[in-house]
């Protein structure tokens, strides 16, 4: 088990505030400070420094945080697995982004459940940034995301590569002739919320052209992918989405891909989990099996 002073350190890092950490741990602020000083004396380094009224981690503190976060998460995973063996059942807790959860993972997940009827599965939905927070907090075992992430922080397994396309209603009339990406700027853009991988990819692509989503004449921000697709079908604007999210509507003639001479893009869907976890091999096996179930 983690030393209680390490748990205090993790709580301080969570809030970057001694008072909030003390409240969470139900101890006094002087007790929090005393436990941090004990760790600094034990390791012979400064872990926290003050900058005005704020505190921040030193480089040594960053090392301790990343190491102890991994140990805490592995301890939680260990406890969960031990209890599973005692109850003679298995359980998986993992996260998926909304696009993947709604349009990609259902079929392979169904096949996995048929092969492993003894396994309980808990799935958390969220945008990429939220799922990465869940991973760092040890709330999920692994995640399947389509957004950008710092690859050196995670162990990964490529799931598949998906086309990322501009789409509109089949009968949509453009304000001007559309040949290139900039020709779409007079249109209303339907886009996901900040933190979404689907939006992040578009924003990074626009940045390379010195553009942003704010350059479109009108903007509609929606947190639900089904709503975006429905608005597209109702001819309420244009959007940039993964082909998997609109494949059925395109095949049925409700939507169409917008041909652009200067836009052709693909992006990876990736399994990831906390780097150097003692359960990395287990997570890799599970993710690998889900991949083969596609």
C-alpha positions as CSV (number, residue, x, y, z in Angstrom):
1,X,0.0,0.0,0.0
2,X,1.1,3.5,-0.7
3,X,2.4,5.4,2.3
4,X,-0.1,7.9,3.7
5,X,2.3,10.7,3.1
6,X,2.5,9.8,-0.6
7,X,-1.3,10.0,-0.7
8,X,-1.1,13.4,0.8
9,X,1.4,14.5,-1.9
10,X,-0.9,13.2,-4.6
11,X,-3.8,15.1,-3.2
12,X,-1.7,18.3,-3.1
13,X,-0.8,17.7,-6.7
14,X,-4.4,17.2,-7.6
15,X,-5.4,20.6,-6.4
16,X,-2.1,22.5,-6.3
17,X,-3.5,23.9,-3.1
18,X,-2.7,22.8,0.5
19,X,-6.0,23.9,1.9
20,X,-8.0,21.9,-0.6
21,X,-5.8,18.8,0.0
22,X,-6.3,19.1,3.8
23,X,-10.1,19.3,3.3
24,X,-10.1,16.2,1.1
25,X,-8.0,14.2,3.5
26,X,-9.8,15.5,6.6
27,X,-6.6,16.7,8.2
28,X,-5.2,20.2,9.1
29,X,-3.2,22.3,6.6
30,X,-0.1,22.3,9.0
31,X,-0.3,18.4,8.9
32,X,-0.2,18.5,5.1
33,X,2.8,20.8,5.1
34,X,4.6,18.6,7.7
35,X,4.0,15.4,5.5
36,X,5.4,17.2,2.4
37,X,8.5,18.3,4.4
38,X,8.9,14.7,5.6
39,X,9.0,13.5,2.0
40,X,11.4,16.2,0.9
41,X,13.8,15.3,3.8
42,X,13.4,11.6,2.9
43,X,14.3,12.0,-0.7
44,X,16.7,14.9,-0.2
45,X,15.0,17.2,-2.8
46,X,12.5,20.0,-2.9
47,X,9.2,18.8,-4.3
48,X,7.1,22.0,-4.2
49,X,8.0,25.7,-4.5
50,X,6.0,28.8,-4.1
51,X,5.5,31.4,-6.8
52,X,3.6,34.2,-5.2
53,X,0.4,32.8,-3.7
54,X,0.6,29.6,-5.9
55,X,2.6,26.4,-5.5
56,X,4.2,24.4,-8.3
57,X,6.1,21.2,-8.7
58,X,9.8,21.1,-9.0
59,X,11.3,18.8,-11.6
60,X,11.9,16.3,-8.8
61,X,8.3,16.7,-7.8
62,X,7.2,15.9,-11.4
63,X,9.2,12.7,-11.3
64,X,7.6,11.7,-7.9
65,X,4.1,12.5,-9.2
66,X,4.4,10.5,-12.4
67,X,5.9,7.5,-10.6
68,X,3.5,7.5,-7.6
69,X,0.5,8.0,-9.9
70,X,1.4,4.9,-11.8
71,X,2.0,2.9,-8.6
72,X,-1.4,4.1,-7.2
73,X,-3.2,3.1,-10.4
74,X,-1.5,-0.2,-10.5
75,X,-2.4,-0.8,-6.8
76,X,-6.0,-0.1,-7.6
77,X,-5.9,-2.4,-10.6
78,X,-4.3,-5.1,-8.5
79,X,-7.0,-4.8,-5.8
80,X,-9.7,-5.0,-8.4
81,X,-8.2,-8.1,-10.0
82,X,-7.7,-9.9,-6.7
83,X,-11.4,-9.3,-5.9
84,X,-12.3,-10.6,-9.3
85,X,-10.5,-13.9,-8.7
86,X,-12.3,-14.2,-5.3
87,X,-15.7,-13.6,-7.0
88,X,-14.7,-15.8,-9.9
89,X,-15.5,-13.2,-12.5
90,X,-13.6,-10.7,-14.6
91,X,-14.3,-7.0,-15.1
92,X,-13.0,-4.4,-17.5
93,X,-13.4,-0.7,-17.2
94,X,-12.5,1.3,-20.3
95,X,-13.3,4.5,-22.0
96,X,-14.2,5.4,-25.6
97,X,-14.7,8.7,-27.4
98,X,-18.3,9.5,-28.5
99,X,-17.6,8.8,-32.2
100,X,-16.0,5.5,-31.5
101,X,-18.6,4.5,-28.9
102,X,-21.5,5.2,-31.2
103,X,-20.2,4.1,-34.6
104,X,-17.2,1.8,-34.2
105,X,-16.9,-0.3,-31.1
106,X,-20.4,-2.0,-30.8
107,X,-19.7,-4.9,-33.2
108,X,-16.3,-5.9,-31.9
109,X,-17.6,-5.4,-28.3
110,X,-20.5,-7.8,-29.0
111,X,-18.2,-10.4,-30.4
112,X,-15.9,-10.0,-27.3
113,X,-18.8,-10.5,-24.9
114,X,-19.9,-13.6,-26.7
115,X,-16.4,-15.1,-26.4
116,X,-16.1,-14.0,-22.7
117,X,-19.6,-14.3,-21.1
118,X,-18.0,-14.3,-17.7
119,X,-16.7,-10.7,-18.1
120,X,-18.4,-7.7,-16.7
121,X,-17.7,-4.5,-18.7
122,X,-18.1,-0.9,-17.7
123,X,-17.7,1.7,-20.5
124,X,-17.2,5.4,-19.9
125,X,-17.9,7.8,-22.7
126,X,-16.1,11.2,-23.1
127,X,-14.0,13.3,-25.3
128,X,-10.3,12.6,-25.6
129,X,-9.1,15.0,-23.0
130,X,-11.6,13.7,-20.4
131,X,-10.6,10.1,-21.1
132,X,-7.0,11.0,-20.6
133,X,-7.9,12.5,-17.2
134,X,-9.7,9.2,-16.3
135,X,-6.6,7.3,-17.2
136,X,-4.3,9.5,-15.2
137,X,-6.7,9.2,-12.3
138,X,-6.8,5.4,-12.5
139,X,-10.6,5.4,-13.1
140,X,-10.3,3.3,-16.3
141,X,-8.0,0.5,-17.4
142,X,-7.5,1.7,-21.0
143,X,-9.1,4.0,-23.6
144,X,-9.9,3.9,-27.3
145,X,-9.5,7.5,-28.7
146,X,-9.3,9.3,-32.0
147,X,-7.8,12.6,-30.7
148,X,-4.2,13.7,-30.2
149,X,-2.3,12.7,-27.1
150,X,1.3,12.7,-25.9
151,X,2.5,9.3,-27.0
152,X,5.4,9.2,-24.6
153,X,3.0,9.2,-21.7
154,X,1.2,6.0,-22.8
155,X,1.6,2.5,-24.1
156,X,-0.5,2.2,-27.3
157,X,-1.9,-0.2,-29.8
158,X,-3.2,1.0,-33.2
159,X,-6.8,0.0,-33.8
160,X,-7.5,1.3,-37.3
161,X,-7.2,4.3,-39.6
162,X,-10.3,6.1,-40.6
163,X,-11.0,8.7,-43.3
164,X,-11.9,12.2,-42.1
165,X,-14.2,13.9,-44.6
166,X,-16.3,17.1,-45.1
167,X,-20.0,16.4,-45.5
168,X,-23.3,18.1,-46.1
169,X,-26.9,17.3,-47.0
170,X,-27.3,15.6,-50.4
171,X,-29.3,18.5,-51.7
172,X,-27.3,21.3,-50.0
173,X,-26.7,24.5,-52.1
174,X,-23.5,26.2,-51.4
175,X,-23.2,30.0,-51.1
176,X,-20.4,29.9,-53.7
177,X,-18.8,27.3,-55.9
178,X,-16.8,24.9,-53.7
179,X,-13.4,23.6,-54.9
180,X,-11.1,24.2,-52.0
181,X,-11.4,24.3,-48.2
182,X,-11.5,28.1,-48.1
183,X,-14.6,28.0,-50.3
184,X,-16.5,26.5,-47.4
185,X,-15.9,29.5,-45.1
186,X,-19.2,31.2,-46.0
187,X,-21.0,28.1,-44.8
188,X,-22.4,27.3,-41.3
189,X,-20.0,24.9,-39.6
190,X,-21.4,22.2,-37.2
191,X,-18.6,21.2,-34.8
192,X,-18.1,19.2,-31.6
193,X,-17.2,20.8,-28.3
194,X,-13.6,21.7,-27.2
195,X,-11.6,18.7,-26.1
196,X,-13.2,16.5,-28.7
197,X,-10.8,14.6,-30.9
198,X,-13.0,15.2,-33.9
199,X,-12.8,19.0,-33.4
200,X,-9.1,18.9,-32.4
201,X,-8.2,17.3,-35.7
202,X,-10.1,20.0,-37.7
203,X,-8.6,22.8,-35.7
204,X,-5.0,21.6,-36.2
205,X,-5.6,21.1,-40.0
206,X,-7.0,24.7,-40.2
207,X,-4.0,26.1,-38.2
208,X,-1.7,24.8,-40.9
209,X,-3.6,27.1,-43.4
210,X,-3.7,30.1,-41.0
211,X,-7.4,29.5,-40.5
212,X,-9.7,28.7,-37.6
213,X,-13.2,27.5,-37.0
214,X,-14.1,31.1,-36.2
215,X,-13.4,32.0,-39.9
216,X,-16.6,30.2,-40.9
217,X,-19.6,32.5,-41.3
218,X,-21.6,30.8,-38.5
219,X,-20.8,28.2,-35.9
220,X,-22.9,25.6,-34.2
221,X,-21.2,23.7,-31.3
222,X,-22.8,20.4,-30.4
223,X,-21.7,17.8,-27.8
224,X,-23.6,14.9,-29.3
225,X,-22.6,13.3,-32.6
226,X,-26.1,12.0,-33.4
227,X,-27.4,15.6,-33.2
228,X,-24.7,16.8,-35.6
229,X,-25.6,14.1,-38.1
230,X,-29.3,14.9,-37.8
231,X,-28.7,18.6,-38.4
232,X,-26.7,17.7,-41.5
233,X,-29.5,15.6,-42.8
234,X,-31.8,18.6,-42.2
235,X,-29.5,20.7,-44.3
236,X,-28.4,23.0,-41.4
237,X,-24.7,23.3,-42.4
238,X,-21.5,21.5,-43.2
239,X,-19.3,19.4,-40.9
240,X,-16.0,17.5,-40.9
241,X,-16.5,14.0,-39.5
242,X,-15.1,10.5,-39.5
243,X,-16.5,8.5,-42.4
244,X,-17.7,5.9,-40.0
245,X,-20.1,8.4,-38.4
246,X,-21.9,9.1,-41.6
247,X,-21.3,6.0,-43.8
248,X,-25.0,4.9,-43.5
249,X,-26.4,8.3,-44.4
250,X,-24.0,8.7,-47.4
251,X,-24.9,5.2,-48.6
252,X,-28.7,5.9,-48.3
253,X,-28.3,9.2,-50.1
254,X,-29.2,11.6,-47.2
255,X,-25.7,13.0,-47.1
256,X,-22.8,13.4,-49.5
257,X,-19.1,14.0,-49.1
258,X,-17.9,17.4,-50.3
259,X,-15.1,17.0,-52.8
260,X,-12.2,19.4,-52.0
261,X,-9.1,19.6,-54.1
262,X,-6.9,20.5,-51.1
263,X,-8.3,18.3,-48.4
264,X,-7.7,14.6,-47.9
265,X,-7.2,13.3,-44.4
266,X,-7.0,10.1,-42.4
267,X,-6.5,9.7,-38.7
268,X,-5.8,6.8,-36.3
269,X,-8.0,5.3,-33.7
270,X,-5.7,4.1,-30.9
271,X,-5.9,2.0,-27.7
272,X,-3.8,3.5,-24.9
273,X,-3.1,2.9,-21.3
274,X,-0.7,4.3,-18.7
275,X,2.9,3.8,-19.7
276,X,5.0,1.2,-17.8
277,X,2.0,-0.2,-15.9
278,X,2.7,-3.7,-14.5
279,X,-0.6,-4.7,-16.2
280,X,0.6,-3.5,-19.7
281,X,0.7,-7.0,-21.1
282,X,-2.8,-7.7,-19.9
283,X,-4.2,-4.5,-21.3
284,X,-2.4,-5.2,-24.6
285,X,-3.9,-8.7,-24.8
286,X,-7.4,-7.4,-24.2
287,X,-7.1,-4.5,-26.7
288,X,-5.5,-6.9,-29.2
289,X,-8.5,-9.2,-28.9
290,X,-11.0,-6.4,-29.3
291,X,-9.1,-5.3,-32.4
292,X,-9.3,-8.8,-34.0
293,X,-13.0,-8.9,-33.2
294,X,-13.7,-6.1,-35.7
